[in-house]
């Protein structure tokens, strides 16, 4: 169970009293920058996201039995959503800042069926809403880059 908690909290970030989701998303951005994940192939990025998603579903389902449904301590979902927002995004501080802002907006406001995704059972609901928030963010960012040379 300790390993599940470490994964679900992204090595303890989820234990922060306030803003754990925001901190997890920020650390995700910093890790993508530090490891230059933007320079990896779409296959590697997709694999990263799929592993995060299924690991997140698995550990979330287990820790929810202790902490309750979609506990604030579970932040692997923010890590997933932020990774999706950064998917195939060329690095620039502006791109990463916009990805962060858009993802946090969609994650917190939960428009466009995102809130409905939370109703999925067990760990699926925890992960699906952030997956959708990341997808919406990525689509907007890629459209901005394509049509506005952003």
MARTI-524146 format. One record per residue: residue in one letter; x negated, z, y negated of N, C-alpha, C, O, CB in turn; residue number from 1. Coordinates in steps of 0.1 Angstrom, whole numbers. Each point is the difference from the previous one (the first is absolute). Glycine has a CB too. Example, Ala and Ser with C-alpha at 12.3 -4.5 7.8 and 13.67 -1.06 7.14 Angstrom:
% MARTI-524146
(logu A, (-132, 78, 57), (9, 0, -12), (-9, 0, -12), (-10, 7, 0), (29, 5, 12), 1)
(logu S, (-15, -19, -23), (-9, 0, -11), (8, 8, -11), (-5, 1, -11), (-7, -23, 17), 2)
% end
This chain:
% MARTI-524146
(logu X, (-8, 0, 12), (8, 0, -12), (-9, 0, -13), (4, -5, -10), (14, 17, 23), 1)
(logu X, (-30, -6, -12), (-8, 0, -11), (-4, -14, -5), (0, -3, -12), (-9, 25, 20), 2)
(logu X, (6, -31, 2), (-4, -13, -3), (12, -8, -7), (-2, -7, -9), (-14, 7, 29), 3)
(logu X, (28, 3, -15), (12, -7, -6), (2, 5, -14), (3, -8, -9), (7, 7, 31), 4)
(logu X, (-13, 14, -25), (2, 5, -13), (-11, -6, -10), (3, -4, -11), (7, 25, 20), 5)
(logu X, (-22, -22, -3), (-11, -6, -8), (3, -15, -4), (-3, -4, -11), (-14, 20, 22), 6)
(logu X, (22, -23, -1), (3, -14, -3), (12, -1, -10), (0, -8, -9), (-8, 1, 32), 7)
(logu X, (19, 14, -20), (12, 0, -8), (-3, 4, -15), (6, -6, -9), (7, 11, 29), 8)
(logu X, (-22, 4, -22), (-4, 5, -13), (-12, -7, -6), (-4, 3, -11), (13, 19, 17), 9)
(logu X, (-13, -33, 1), (-12, -7, -5), (-12, 9, -3), (-5, 1, -11), (20, -19, 1), 10)
(logu X, (-19, 25, 21), (-11, 10, -1), (3, 11, -9), (-10, 6, -6), (-6, -24, 12), 11)
(logu X, (28, 22, -8), (3, 12, -8), (6, -3, -14), (5, 10, -7), (-23, 1, 19), 12)
(logu X, (18, -23, -17), (6, -3, -13), (14, 5, -1), (5, 4, -10), (-20, -24, 8), 13)
(logu X, (23, 18, 13), (14, 4, 0), (2, 15, -2), (12, 4, -3), (-8, -22, 18), 14)
(logu X, (-14, 26, -14), (2, 14, -3), (-1, 4, -15), (3, 11, -3), (-13, -7, 26), 15)
(logu X, (7, -14, -31), (0, 3, -15), (15, 4, -4), (9, -6, 5), (-28, -10, -9), 16)
(logu X, (20, 26, -5), (13, 5, -4), (8, -11, -7), (12, -1, 2), (-22, 24, -3), 17)
(logu X, (4, -30, -8), (7, -10, -8), (-8, -13, 0), (-12, -1, 0), (21, 19, -15), 18)
(logu X, (-1, -29, 16), (-6, -14, -1), (-8, -4, 11), (-9, -9, -1), (9, 13, -22), 19)
(logu X, (3, 1, 35), (-8, -4, 12), (1, -15, 3), (-10, -6, 3), (13, 29, 6), 20)
(logu X, (9, -29, -11), (2, -14, 2), (-8, -8, -9), (-6, -10, 3), (29, 15, 6), 21)
(logu X, (-23, -1, -22), (-7, -7, -10), (-15, 0, 3), (-7, -10, -2), (25, 15, -15), 22)
(logu X, (-23, 7, 20), (-14, 2, 3), (-4, -9, 13), (-11, -6, 0), (11, 30, -10), 23)
(logu X, (8, -24, 20), (-3, -8, 12), (0, -15, -4), (-9, -7, 5), (20, 24, 10), 24)
(logu X, (-2, -22, -23), (0, -14, -4), (-13, -3, -9), (-6, -10, 2), (32, 10, -1), 25)
(logu X, (-29, 9, -9), (-12, -1, -8), (-13, -1, 8), (-9, -8, -2), (20, 20, -17), 26)
(logu X, (-12, -3, 29), (-12, 0, 9), (0, -12, 8), (-11, -6, 3), (12, 30, -2), 27)
(logu X, (11, -30, 3), (0, -12, 7), (-6, -11, -8), (-8, -8, 5), (29, 15, 7), 28)
(logu X, (-17, -8, -25), (-6, -10, -9), (-15, 1, -1), (-7, -10, 1), (28, 10, -14), 29)
(logu X, (-26, 12, 12), (-14, 3, -2), (-7, -4, 13), (-11, -5, 0), (15, 24, -16), 30)
(logu X, (2, -16, 28), (-7, -4, 12), (0, -15, 2), (-10, -5, 5), (18, 27, 5), 31)
(logu X, (3, -29, -14), (0, -15, 1), (-11, -5, -9), (-7, -10, 4), (31, 10, 1), 32)
(logu X, (-26, 6, -16), (-11, -5, -9), (-14, 3, 5), (-8, -8, 1), (24, 12, -20), 33)
(logu X, (-18, 9, 24), (-13, 4, 4), (-4, -8, 13), (-12, -3, 1), (16, 26, -11), 34)
(logu X, (5, -25, 19), (-3, -8, 12), (1, -15, -1), (-2, -7, 9), (10, 27, 3), 35)
(logu X, (-4, -24, -24), (2, -14, -3), (9, -7, 10), (-2, -11, 5), (-21, 10, -15), 36)
(logu X, (34, 8, 13), (10, -5, 10), (6, -13, -5), (4, -8, 8), (1, 31, 0), 37)
(logu X, (-4, -25, -21), (5, -13, -5), (-8, -12, 4), (5, -11, 0), (3, 24, -20), 38)
(logu X, (-20, -11, 24), (-9, -11, 5), (1, -2, 15), (-7, -9, 5), (-8, 14, -24), 39)
(logu X, (23, 2, 26), (2, -2, 14), (11, -10, 2), (7, -4, -9), (-14, 27, 14), 40)
(logu X, (7, -28, 7), (10, -11, 3), (14, 5, 1), (3, 12, 1), (-21, -24, 12), 41)
(logu X, (28, 3, -13), (14, 4, 1), (3, 6, 13), (8, 9, 2), (-2, -27, -18), 42)
(logu X, (-14, 14, 26), (2, 6, 14), (-4, 14, 0), (7, 9, 5), (-11, -31, 5), 43)
(logu X, (-8, 25, -16), (-4, 14, -1), (9, 9, -8), (3, 11, 3), (-27, -19, -1), 44)
(logu X, (29, 3, -14), (9, 7, -8), (13, 3, 7), (6, 10, 0), (-17, -20, -20), 45)
(logu X, (16, -1, 27), (13, 2, 8), (-2, 10, 11), (9, 8, 2), (-3, -32, -7), 46)
(logu X, (-17, 24, 12), (-3, 9, 10), (0, 14, -5), (6, 10, 6), (-19, -27, 6), 47)
(logu X, (6, 19, -23), (0, 13, -7), (14, 5, -3), (3, 12, 3), (-25, -18, -13), 48)
(logu X, (30, -2, 5), (14, 3, -4), (8, 4, 12), (8, 9, 1), (-10, -24, -21), 49)
(logu X, (1, 6, 31), (8, 3, 12), (-4, 13, 7), (8, 7, 5), (-6, -32, -2), 50)
(logu X, (-15, 28, -3), (-5, 12, 6), (5, 12, -8), (5, 10, 6), (-26, -21, 3), 51)
(logu X, (20, 10, -22), (6, 11, -9), (15, 2, 3), (4, 11, 1), (-22, -16, -18), 52)
(logu X, (25, -6, 18), (15, 0, 1), (3, 7, 13), (8, 10, 0), (-5, -30, -13), 53)
(logu X, (-8, 16, 24), (4, 5, 13), (-6, 14, 2), (7, 9, 6), (-6, -32, 4), 54)
(logu X, (-13, 26, -15), (-5, 14, 1), (8, 9, -8), (3, 11, 3), (-26, -20, 0), 55)
(logu X, (28, 4, -15), (8, 8, -9), (14, 3, 6), (4, 11, -1), (-16, -22, -18), 56)
(logu X, (18, 1, 26), (13, 3, 6), (-2, 10, 11), (8, 9, 1), (-1, -33, -5), 57)
(logu X, (-18, 23, 12), (-2, 9, 11), (-3, 14, -5), (7, 10, 5), (-16, -29, 8), 58)
(logu X, (0, 21, -22), (-3, 14, -5), (11, 6, -8), (3, 12, 1), (-27, -18, -1), 59)
(logu X, (31, -3, -8), (11, 5, -8), (11, 6, 9), (6, 10, -3), (-12, -27, -15), 60)
(logu X, (9, 10, 29), (11, 4, 9), (-4, 14, 5), (9, 8, 3), (-3, -32, 3), 61)
(logu X, (-19, 26, -3), (-4, 13, 6), (0, 12, -11), (5, 11, 3), (-19, -24, 14), 62)
(logu X, (8, 10, -28), (-1, 11, -10), (14, 3, -7), (2, 11, -5), (-26, -17, 1), 63)
(logu X, (33, -4, 4), (14, 3, -5), (7, 11, 8), (8, 7, -5), (-7, -31, -3), 64)
(logu X, (-5, 25, 21), (6, 11, 8), (-4, 14, -5), (7, 9, 2), (-7, -25, 17), 65)
(logu X, (-11, 16, -26), (-5, 13, -6), (4, 1, -14), (5, 11, -5), (-24, -11, 21), 66)
(logu X, (16, -10, -24), (2, 0, -15), (13, -4, -5), (4, 2, -11), (-28, -6, 10), 67)
(logu X, (32, -3, 9), (13, -6, -4), (-1, -14, -4), (-12, -6, -1), (18, 28, -7), 68)
(logu X, (5, -29, 6), (0, -14, -2), (-7, -4, -13), (3, 6, -11), (19, -7, 24), 69)
(logu X, (-31, -8, -12), (-7, -6, -12), (-5, 11, -9), (1, -1, -12), (13, -19, 13), 70)
(logu X, (-21, 29, 5), (-7, 11, -8), (-9, -5, -10), (-7, -11, 2), (9, 26, 17), 71)
(logu X, (-4, -9, -31), (-9, -4, -10), (-14, 1, 5), (-9, -6, -6), (25, 14, -11), 72)
(logu X, (-19, -1, 28), (-13, 1, 5), (-5, -13, 7), (-12, -2, 2), (16, 27, 1), 73)
(logu X, (6, -33, 1), (-3, -12, 7), (-3, -11, -10), (9, -4, -8), (6, 10, 28), 74)
(logu X, (-28, -10, -21), (-3, -10, -10), (-7, -12, 6), (-5, -9, -8), (2, 27, -8), 75)
(logu X, (3, -19, 29), (-5, -12, 6), (8, -12, -4), (-4, -12, 0), (-5, 25, 19), 76)
(logu X, (22, -10, -22), (9, -11, -4), (-4, -6, -14), (2, -12, -2), (17, 23, 16), 77)
(logu X, (-23, -2, -23), (-5, -5, -13), (-13, -8, 2), (-2, -11, -6), (12, 31, -5), 78)
(logu X, (-18, -16, 20), (-13, -8, 3), (4, -13, 6), (-6, -10, -4), (-7, 31, 9), 79)
(logu X, (23, -22, 3), (4, -13, 6), (6, -9, -11), (-4, -11, -2), (9, 22, 24), 80)
(logu X, (4, -5, -30), (7, -8, -11), (-10, -5, -10), (1, -12, -5), (19, 25, 8), 81)
(logu X, (-30, -5, -7), (-10, -4, -9), (-9, -11, 6), (-4, -9, -7), (4, 32, -4), 82)
(logu X, (-3, -22, 24), (-8, -10, 7), (8, -13, 0), (-7, -11, -2), (-4, 28, 16), 83)
(logu X, (24, -17, -12), (8, -12, 0), (0, -6, -14), (-1, -12, -2), (15, 21, 20), 84)
(logu X, (-13, -1, -29), (0, -5, -14), (-14, -7, -3), (0, -9, -8), (16, 28, 2), 85)
(logu X, (-26, -14, 12), (-14, -6, -2), (-3, -12, 9), (-10, -6, -1), (3, 29, -6), 86)
(logu X, (16, -26, 16), (-2, -10, 10), (-4, -13, -6), (8, -6, -8), (8, 17, 23), 87)
(logu X, (-28, -17, -12), (-5, -12, -5), (-1, -1, -15), (0, -11, -6), (10, 0, 26), 88)
(logu X, (-10, 22, -27), (-1, 1, -14), (-14, -1, -4), (-8, 9, 4), (29, 4, -6), 89)
(logu X, (-26, -23, -6), (-13, 0, -5), (-3, 13, -8), (8, 4, -8), (-9, -30, 8), 90)
(logu X, (-11, 31, 1), (-3, 12, -7), (-2, -3, -15), (-8, -8, -4), (-3, 18, 25), 91)
(logu X, (17, -2, -29), (-3, 3, -14), (7, 13, -3), (10, 4, 7), (-12, -29, -13), 92)
(logu X, (-3, 32, -3), (6, 13, -4), (14, -2, -4), (8, 9, 2), (-31, 0, -9), 93)
(logu X, (26, -20, 0), (13, -2, -5), (10, -3, 12), (11, 5, 0), (-20, -15, -21), 94)
(logu X, (4, 2, 31), (9, -3, 11), (3, 13, 8), (11, 3, 4), (-21, -26, -2), 95)
(logu X, (-1, 32, 0), (2, 12, 7), (9, 10, -8), (8, 7, 6), (-30, -11, 6), 96)
(logu X, (20, 4, -25), (9, 9, -8), (14, -4, 1), (9, 8, 2), (-28, -4, -17), 97)
(logu X, (22, -17, 14), (14, -6, 1), (5, 3, 14), (12, 3, 1), (-17, -21, -19), 98)
(logu X, (-3, 16, 28), (5, 2, 14), (4, 15, 1), (10, 3, 6), (-25, -21, 3), 99)
(logu X, (7, 27, -14), (3, 14, 0), (13, 4, -7), (8, 7, 5), (-33, -3, -3), 100)
(logu X, (26, -9, -14), (12, 2, -8), (13, -5, 7), (10, 7, 1), (-25, -7, -22), 101)
(logu X, (14, -13, 25), (12, -6, 6), (3, 8, 13), (12, 2, 3), (-18, -25, -13), 102)
(logu X, (-4, 26, 18), (3, 7, 13), (7, 13, -3), (10, 4, 6), (-29, -16, 5), 103)
(logu X, (13, 20, -20), (6, 13, -3), (14, -1, -6), (8, 8, 4), (-31, 1, -8), 104)
(logu X, (25, -19, -4), (14, -3, -5), (10, -2, 11), (10, 7, 1), (-20, -17, -22), 105)
(logu X, (6, 0, 30), (9, -3, 11), (2, 12, 10), (11, 2, 5), (-17, -26, -8), 106)
(logu X, (-5, 31, 5), (0, 12, 9), (9, 11, -5), (7, 6, 8), (-30, -13, 0), 107)
(logu X, (22, 9, -21), (8, 11, -6), (14, -3, -3), (9, 7, 4), (-30, 1, -14), 108)
(logu X, (23, -20, 4), (14, -4, -4), (8, -5, 12), (12, 2, 0), (-21, -9, -22), 109)
(logu X, (2, 1, 32), (7, -5, 12), (11, -9, -2), (11, 2, 5), (-18, 19, 5), 110)
(logu X, (5, -32, -18), (11, -10, -2), (0, -10, 11), (-8, 1, 10), (6, 2, -35), 111)
(logu X, (11, -12, 25), (1, -12, 9), (-2, 3, 15), (-8, -5, 7), (-2, -7, -26), 112)
(logu X, (19, 21, 23), (1, 4, 15), (-11, 9, 5), (-1, 3, 11), (12, -25, -8), 113)
(logu X, (-21, 25, -12), (-10, 9, 4), (5, 14, 5), (-4, 5, 10), (-12, -17, -26), 114)
(logu X, (26, 17, 8), (5, 13, 4), (7, -1, 14), (0, 10, 7), (4, -5, -32), 115)
(logu X, (3, -16, 28), (7, -1, 12), (-10, 1, 12), (3, 4, 11), (14, -19, -22), 116)
(logu X, (-29, 10, 9), (-10, 0, 11), (-4, 14, 4), (-4, 3, 12), (-5, -24, -21), 117)
(logu X, (10, 31, 0), (-3, 14, 4), (9, 5, 11), (-3, 10, 6), (-5, -6, -30), 118)
(logu X, (20, -10, 25), (9, 5, 10), (-3, -3, 15), (6, 5, 9), (11, -7, -27), 119)
(logu X, (-27, -7, 19), (-5, -3, 14), (-4, 13, 7), (-6, 9, -6), (-1, -33, -1), 120)
(logu X, (8, 24, 20), (-3, 13, 7), (-15, 3, 1), (-8, -9, 0), (29, 5, 13), 121)
(logu X, (-23, 17, -12), (-14, 5, 3), (-10, -6, -10), (3, -1, -12), (2, 4, 36), 122)
(logu X, (-17, -6, -20), (-10, -5, -8), (2, -13, -7), (-6, -4, -9), (-9, 17, 23), 123)
(logu X, (25, -21, -8), (2, -13, -5), (5, 0, -15), (-4, -7, -8), (10, 0, 31), 124)
(logu X, (3, 17, -26), (5, 1, -13), (-10, 4, -10), (-1, -4, -12), (22, 10, 21), 125)
(logu X, (-31, 3, -5), (-11, 4, -8), (-8, -12, -5), (-4, -1, -11), (4, 24, 23), 126)
(logu X, (-3, -32, -2), (-9, -11, -3), (7, -12, -6), (-7, -7, -8), (-7, 15, 27), 127)
(logu X, (26, -11, -15), (6, -12, -5), (3, -1, -15), (-2, -11, -6), (12, 10, 28), 128)
(logu X, (-6, 12, -28), (2, -1, -14), (-12, -3, -8), (0, -7, -10), (18, 24, 13), 129)
(logu X, (-30, -11, 1), (-12, -3, -7), (-5, -14, 3), (-7, -6, -8), (1, 30, 9), 130)
(logu X, (8, -29, 12), (-3, -13, 3), (7, -10, -9), (-6, -9, -5), (2, 16, 29), 131)
(logu X, (17, -5, -26), (8, -8, -9), (-5, 1, -15), (-1, -10, -7), (21, 12, 22), 132)
(logu X, (-23, 10, -19), (-5, 1, -14), (-13, -7, -1), (-3, -6, -11), (13, 28, 9), 133)
(logu X, (-19, -22, 12), (-12, -7, -1), (2, -15, 0), (-7, -8, -7), (-4, 26, 19), 134)
(logu X, (20, -23, -4), (4, -14, 1), (5, -5, -13), (-5, -11, -5), (10, 13, 29), 135)
(logu X, (4, 5, -30), (5, -4, -13), (-11, -1, -11), (-1, -9, -8), (23, 19, 14), 136)
(logu X, (-31, 0, -6), (-11, 1, -9), (-9, -12, 2), (-4, -7, -10), (5, 32, 9), 137)
(logu X, (-4, -28, 14), (-9, -11, 3), (5, -14, -5), (-7, -8, -5), (-2, 21, 25), 138)
(logu X, (22, -15, -17), (7, -12, -4), (-1, -2, -15), (-3, -11, -4), (18, 12, 24), 139)
(logu X, (-11, 9, -27), (-1, -1, -15), (-14, -3, -5), (-2, -9, -8), (21, 25, 7), 140)
(logu X, (-29, -9, 7), (-14, -2, -5), (-5, -14, 3), (-6, -6, -8), (2, 30, 12), 141)
(logu X, (7, -29, 8), (-4, -13, 4), (7, -11, -8), (-6, -10, -3), (1, 18, 26), 142)
(logu X, (17, -6, -27), (7, -9, -9), (-6, 0, -14), (-1, -10, -6), (22, 13, 20), 143)
(logu X, (-24, 9, -19), (-6, 1, -13), (-14, -7, 0), (-3, -8, -9), (15, 30, 5), 144)
(logu X, (-19, -21, 15), (-14, -6, 0), (2, -15, 1), (-7, -8, -6), (-2, 28, 17), 145)
(logu X, (19, -25, -3), (1, -14, 3), (6, -7, -13), (-5, -11, -4), (9, 15, 28), 146)
(logu X, (6, 2, -30), (7, -8, -11), (-5, 4, -14), (3, -7, -10), (16, 6, 25), 147)
(logu X, (-26, 12, -16), (-4, 4, -14), (-15, 2, -1), (-5, 6, -9), (27, 5, 6), 148)
(logu X, (-30, -15, 13), (-14, 1, 1), (-5, 14, -4), (-9, 2, -8), (7, -26, 2), 149)
(logu X, (9, 33, 12), (-2, 14, -4), (-12, 6, 6), (-4, 11, -1), (28, -8, 0), 150)
% end
